[in-house]
Amino acid sequence: MKFLLVSDQIDPLVYSQTVRERYQDIDAVFAAGDLSMEYVDFIVDSLNKPSYFVFGNHELEEYNFYRKKGMFEQTPFAAFQDMNKGHGADYAGNRIIKCRHLAVRGADGKTTPLLIAGVSGSMRYNNGQAQFTEKQMKRQLLALAPALWWNKIRYGRYCDIFLTHASPRHIHDKEDPCHKGFECFNWFIKKYSPSLMIHGHIHLYDLQAKRCTVAGDTTVINAYSHLVVDFQPSFKGDKFEPIITILSDR
Protein backbone atom coordinates (compact mmCIF):
# COMPACT_ATOMS: atom_id res chain seq x y z
CA MET A 1 0.00 0.00 0.00
CA LYS A 2 1.12 3.55 -0.71
CA PHE A 3 -0.11 6.43 1.41
CA LEU A 4 -0.06 10.14 0.65
CA LEU A 5 0.45 12.08 3.90
CA VAL A 6 -0.32 15.81 4.04
CA SER A 7 -0.46 18.48 6.75
CA ASP A 8 0.00 22.16 7.59
CA GLN A 9 0.85 23.48 4.13
CA ILE A 10 -0.78 23.54 0.72
CA ASP A 11 1.90 21.95 -1.40
CA PRO A 12 2.04 23.01 -5.09
CA LEU A 13 3.06 19.49 -6.11
CA VAL A 14 -0.23 18.22 -4.69
CA TYR A 15 -2.43 21.20 -5.46
CA SER A 16 -1.85 21.01 -9.21
CA GLN A 17 -3.45 19.85 -12.43
CA THR A 18 -1.04 16.89 -12.57
CA VAL A 19 -1.87 15.52 -9.12
CA ARG A 20 -3.78 12.55 -10.55
CA GLU A 21 -0.89 11.47 -12.76
CA ARG A 22 1.73 12.10 -10.07
CA TYR A 23 -0.08 10.09 -7.38
CA GLN A 24 -2.03 7.58 -9.45
CA ASP A 25 -0.53 4.67 -7.47
CA ILE A 26 -1.65 6.02 -4.07
CA ASP A 27 -3.96 3.72 -2.10
CA ALA A 28 -5.06 6.11 0.68
CA VAL A 29 -4.64 9.69 1.88
CA PHE A 30 -4.05 10.80 5.49
CA ALA A 31 -4.41 14.52 6.34
CA ALA A 32 -2.92 15.44 9.72
CA GLY A 33 -4.48 18.85 10.25
CA ASP A 34 -4.08 22.61 9.70
CA LEU A 35 -5.41 22.26 6.17
CA SER A 36 -8.53 23.82 4.69
CA MET A 37 -11.32 21.40 3.84
CA GLU A 38 -11.27 22.79 0.31
CA TYR A 39 -7.72 21.48 -0.07
CA VAL A 40 -8.68 18.09 1.39
CA ASP A 41 -11.69 17.99 -0.95
CA PHE A 42 -9.44 18.75 -3.92
CA ILE A 43 -7.22 15.78 -3.06
CA VAL A 44 -10.20 13.48 -2.55
CA ASP A 45 -11.87 14.55 -5.79
CA SER A 46 -8.64 14.26 -7.77
CA LEU A 47 -7.44 10.88 -6.48
CA ASN A 48 -10.74 9.20 -5.53
CA LYS A 49 -9.02 7.11 -2.85
CA PRO A 50 -9.97 6.36 0.78
CA SER A 51 -9.05 9.53 2.68
CA TYR A 52 -8.93 10.33 6.40
CA PHE A 53 -8.38 13.60 8.25
CA VAL A 54 -8.14 15.21 11.67
CA PHE A 55 -8.16 18.88 12.60
CA GLY A 56 -5.16 20.79 13.90
CA ASN A 57 -5.17 24.06 15.83
CA HIS A 58 -5.74 26.22 12.73
CA GLU A 59 -8.19 26.02 9.79
CA LEU A 60 -11.03 25.24 12.20
CA GLU A 61 -13.99 26.77 10.36
CA GLU A 62 -15.77 23.40 10.29
CA TYR A 63 -14.42 21.88 13.49
CA ASN A 64 -17.67 22.36 15.41
CA PHE A 65 -19.54 20.26 12.88
CA TYR A 66 -17.34 17.27 13.65
CA ARG A 67 -16.43 17.47 17.31
CA LYS A 68 -18.51 15.57 19.83
CA LYS A 69 -20.79 17.89 21.78
CA GLY A 70 -22.51 17.54 25.09
CA MET A 71 -26.26 17.14 25.33
CA PHE A 72 -26.87 20.82 26.08
CA GLU A 73 -24.63 22.13 23.32
CA GLN A 74 -26.77 20.76 20.49
CA THR A 75 -28.89 23.14 18.47
CA PRO A 76 -32.23 22.31 16.83
CA PHE A 77 -30.51 22.55 13.46
CA ALA A 78 -27.43 20.47 14.33
CA ALA A 79 -28.44 17.44 12.25
CA PHE A 80 -29.27 19.65 9.27
CA GLN A 81 -25.96 21.49 9.59
CA ASP A 82 -24.00 18.25 9.78
CA MET A 83 -25.58 16.96 6.58
CA ASN A 84 -24.49 20.06 4.73
CA LYS A 85 -20.91 19.87 5.95
CA GLY A 86 -20.16 16.45 4.55
CA HIS A 87 -16.89 15.81 2.73
CA GLY A 88 -15.47 12.93 0.75
CA ALA A 89 -12.80 12.27 3.39
CA ASP A 90 -13.67 10.45 6.61
CA TYR A 91 -13.10 12.25 9.89
CA ALA A 92 -10.86 10.10 12.10
CA GLY A 93 -11.01 12.22 15.26
CA ASN A 94 -12.07 10.28 18.38
CA ARG A 95 -12.94 7.28 16.24
CA ILE A 96 -11.77 3.80 15.36
CA ILE A 97 -12.23 3.17 11.65
CA LYS A 98 -12.11 -0.19 9.92
CA CYS A 99 -11.04 0.46 6.33
CA ARG A 100 -12.18 -2.59 4.38
CA HIS A 101 -10.96 -1.07 1.10
CA LEU A 102 -7.40 -1.68 2.32
CA ALA A 103 -7.33 -5.29 3.41
CA VAL A 104 -4.48 -6.80 5.38
CA ARG A 105 -3.85 -10.47 4.65
CA GLY A 106 -2.73 -12.32 7.74
CA ALA A 107 -0.29 -15.18 8.12
CA ASP A 108 -3.28 -17.54 8.10
CA GLY A 109 -4.42 -16.22 4.73
CA LYS A 110 -7.45 -14.41 6.13
CA THR A 111 -8.00 -10.75 5.32
CA THR A 112 -8.79 -8.05 7.86
CA PRO A 113 -9.44 -4.31 7.41
CA LEU A 114 -6.80 -1.68 7.97
CA LEU A 115 -7.47 -0.30 11.47
CA ILE A 116 -7.26 3.47 11.99
CA ALA A 117 -7.49 5.54 15.19
CA GLY A 118 -7.28 9.32 15.45
CA VAL A 119 -7.58 12.46 17.54
CA SER A 120 -7.52 16.15 16.61
CA GLY A 121 -5.89 19.17 18.15
CA SER A 122 -2.77 20.43 19.86
CA MET A 123 -1.54 21.23 23.35
CA ARG A 124 -3.49 24.09 24.97
CA TYR A 125 -1.61 27.39 24.72
CA ASN A 126 -4.19 30.19 24.36
CA ASN A 127 -7.58 28.53 25.04
CA GLY A 128 -8.44 28.33 21.36
CA GLN A 129 -10.50 25.64 19.66
CA ALA A 130 -9.08 22.14 19.37
CA GLN A 131 -6.53 22.79 22.12
CA PHE A 132 -6.31 20.40 25.04
CA THR A 133 -4.47 19.87 28.28
CA GLU A 134 -2.61 16.64 28.84
CA LYS A 135 -5.46 15.30 30.98
CA GLN A 136 -8.11 16.23 28.41
CA MET A 137 -6.25 14.45 25.63
CA LYS A 138 -5.67 11.38 27.82
CA ARG A 139 -9.43 11.16 28.45
CA GLN A 140 -10.06 11.20 24.70
CA LEU A 141 -7.63 8.33 24.21
CA LEU A 142 -9.16 6.36 27.06
CA ALA A 143 -12.57 6.69 25.39
CA LEU A 144 -11.17 4.75 22.42
CA ALA A 145 -10.10 1.82 24.60
CA PRO A 146 -13.25 -0.39 24.28
CA ALA A 147 -13.11 -0.31 20.47
CA LEU A 148 -9.36 -0.90 20.50
CA TRP A 149 -9.74 -3.96 22.72
CA TRP A 150 -12.50 -5.28 20.47
CA ASN A 151 -10.11 -4.93 17.51
CA LYS A 152 -7.51 -6.92 19.46
CA ILE A 153 -9.98 -9.70 20.17
CA ARG A 154 -11.35 -9.85 16.64
CA TYR A 155 -8.31 -9.04 14.48
CA GLY A 156 -5.33 -9.70 16.75
CA ARG A 157 -4.20 -6.04 16.79
CA TYR A 158 -5.46 -2.81 18.32
CA CYS A 159 -4.87 -0.44 15.41
CA ASP A 160 -2.50 -0.06 12.47
CA ILE A 161 -2.53 3.71 11.90
CA PHE A 162 -2.69 6.41 14.60
CA LEU A 163 -3.52 9.78 12.99
CA THR A 164 -3.01 12.97 15.03
CA HIS A 165 -2.07 16.60 14.57
CA ALA A 166 0.33 17.04 17.49
CA SER A 167 3.34 14.82 18.01
CA PRO A 168 4.30 12.71 21.03
CA ARG A 169 6.32 14.48 23.71
CA HIS A 170 10.04 14.48 22.89
CA ILE A 171 9.46 13.02 19.41
CA HIS A 172 9.72 15.75 16.75
CA ASP A 173 8.14 18.33 19.10
CA LYS A 174 9.48 21.69 20.32
CA GLU A 175 9.73 23.40 23.69
CA ASP A 176 7.41 26.37 23.12
CA PRO A 177 3.91 25.98 24.66
CA CYS A 178 2.18 25.62 21.29
CA HIS A 179 4.38 22.89 19.85
CA LYS A 180 4.96 20.62 22.82
CA GLY A 181 3.84 17.07 22.19
CA PHE A 182 1.56 14.97 24.36
CA GLU A 183 2.97 12.51 26.89
CA CYS A 184 -0.22 10.47 26.52
CA PHE A 185 0.64 9.82 22.87
CA ASN A 186 3.75 8.00 24.10
CA TRP A 187 1.50 6.01 26.43
CA PHE A 188 -0.84 5.21 23.53
CA ILE A 189 1.85 3.93 21.17
CA LYS A 190 3.44 1.88 23.95
CA LYS A 191 0.14 0.30 25.02
CA TYR A 192 -1.57 -0.20 21.66
CA SER A 193 1.42 -0.52 19.32
CA PRO A 194 0.11 1.08 16.13
CA SER A 195 2.46 0.27 13.29
CA LEU A 196 2.43 3.83 11.98
CA MET A 197 1.74 7.14 13.73
CA ILE A 198 1.15 10.12 11.44
CA HIS A 199 1.28 13.66 12.84
CA GLY A 200 1.69 17.21 11.60
CA HIS A 201 2.01 20.52 13.52
CA ILE A 202 5.83 20.66 13.44
CA HIS A 203 6.91 22.67 10.42
CA LEU A 204 10.09 21.51 8.73
CA TYR A 205 12.03 24.48 7.39
CA ASP A 206 15.32 22.56 7.44
CA LEU A 207 15.44 19.85 4.78
CA GLN A 208 17.76 17.88 7.07
CA ALA A 209 15.32 17.94 10.00
CA LYS A 210 14.25 14.53 11.25
CA ARG A 211 10.74 13.51 10.23
CA CYS A 212 10.78 9.78 10.94
CA THR A 213 11.44 8.14 14.32
CA VAL A 214 10.92 4.57 15.50
CA ALA A 215 9.46 4.33 19.02
CA GLY A 216 9.03 0.74 20.17
CA ASP A 217 6.91 -1.02 17.54
CA THR A 218 5.69 2.27 16.05
CA THR A 219 7.13 4.34 13.22
CA VAL A 220 6.33 8.01 13.90
CA ILE A 221 6.26 10.23 10.80
CA ASN A 222 5.85 14.00 10.49
CA ALA A 223 3.55 14.58 7.51
CA TYR A 224 4.41 18.29 7.12
CA SER A 225 3.64 19.52 3.60
CA HIS A 226 3.44 16.11 1.92
CA LEU A 227 5.09 12.73 1.92
CA VAL A 228 4.59 9.35 0.25
CA VAL A 229 4.96 6.26 2.42
CA ASP A 230 5.01 2.61 1.38
CA PHE A 231 3.21 0.42 3.95
CA GLN A 232 3.71 -3.27 3.21
CA PRO A 233 1.85 -5.71 5.49
CA SER A 234 4.15 -8.36 6.92
CA PHE A 235 3.90 -10.92 9.69
CA LYS A 236 6.52 -12.59 11.86
CA GLY A 237 4.63 -15.55 13.17
CA ASP A 238 1.38 -14.11 14.51
CA LYS A 239 2.84 -10.64 15.03
CA PHE A 240 1.96 -7.94 12.52
CA GLU A 241 5.15 -6.09 11.56
CA PRO A 242 4.62 -4.12 8.34
CA ILE A 243 7.59 -2.79 6.41
CA ILE A 244 7.30 1.02 6.30
CA THR A 245 9.40 2.99 3.82
CA ILE A 246 9.44 6.71 3.06
CA LEU A 247 9.55 6.86 -0.72
CA SER A 248 10.08 10.56 -1.34
CA ASP A 249 8.66 14.07 -1.15
CA ARG A 250 7.48 13.68 -4.72
Disulfide bonds with the S-S distance in Angstrom:
none
